[in-house]
Amino acid sequence: MFDIAIIEDEELERRALRSILEKNLDSCRIVGEARNGTEAMALIDSQHIDLMLVDIKIPRPTGLEVIQSVRDRGLATKVMILTAYDYFELMQSAIHLKADNFLLKPIRTADLLKAVRECLPEHEPVAARAADAWTVTAPAPDSIRAPEPPVADRIAELVDQSAYRECLALVRRHLETIYAQREAAPRRAVMEFMRIMLQMVERRGLALPATLARHVEALETQRLDLHSHFQVQEILCQITDVLFEANESGGAHASDRIQDVLNYIERNLHKGVTLEDAADFAQISPCYLSRLFRKEMDVTFISYLKAQRIERAKQLLQDSDLPITNVSLDLSFQDANYFGKAFKKEVGLSPSEYRRRFR
């Protein structure tokens, strides 16, 4: 049985994570939850934890500081970062602290379960390791797989199939394999993989955006050791986006596609729009939409959605006599209490205070 702790300041997020894990993973149990860094440190002191799910933006100590404490103590605890922020600096901090996985919010159930399963198989409980210590099991003949095709051929095939998610997962796995080779520095293999990706871009008559081209060029002068993992991964993911942009845009400009998504959000704020809903509407993958949205809007999808809901709430509070409970329900907040906290966090006033001030 694996012991999991959830470090998340939003109660609804904690409930959702607990529910997903308890319903789908029989081999796991939730041994504790924490709303802030202080509670998280108390959990570390009092519980055995195989895996921690940590939101970075918790009240201090921050999520990164909590992870640093885990590493300083030499604990074998696996760490998975959950965050709505997709920044180079954050990724670099995560790899520096040897985070085992990194998921961007909003998190899909399938992605969460897959990431947890990837973290835990090699992190068996002590009892399981002892029981298997003297057991050697040979693979059955039918389980021996044929060699995988060269990574360049497989990536090209997935691009042609418009299989964005599968291709992105392949790129990440290949990079992880490179960095897992401890007997040799990863620089040579990383640059070779980068060369393969850039050749594919060139052969398809595409061009890198100027900013991305500068990031690629800058790698030539960097050490590319373990601490560069997330930076290199981000660059490779952006190159993957370039490969798919022509295929998945259906000939439309990215700005036109995002404008359609913005119109969709505006029309459906009362329905509780999700990234998956918007991606289905745009006929692209959620991962691709998330990156395209951030690139075009300079803000994450979830941050933009939250801001639009708050703006709509401000209009309703000023221009209508709807009870605050109805305003929260009309904008698909789970309850009036959560709406009040979210509104005050963004505006600096409670909904009732805002209504009194601007009526």
Summary of the structure (lengths in Angstrom):
residues: 359
radius of gyration: 22.8
end to end distance: 56.7
largest distance: 75.6
contacts: 1035
relative contact order: 0.07
helix: 63%
strand: 8%
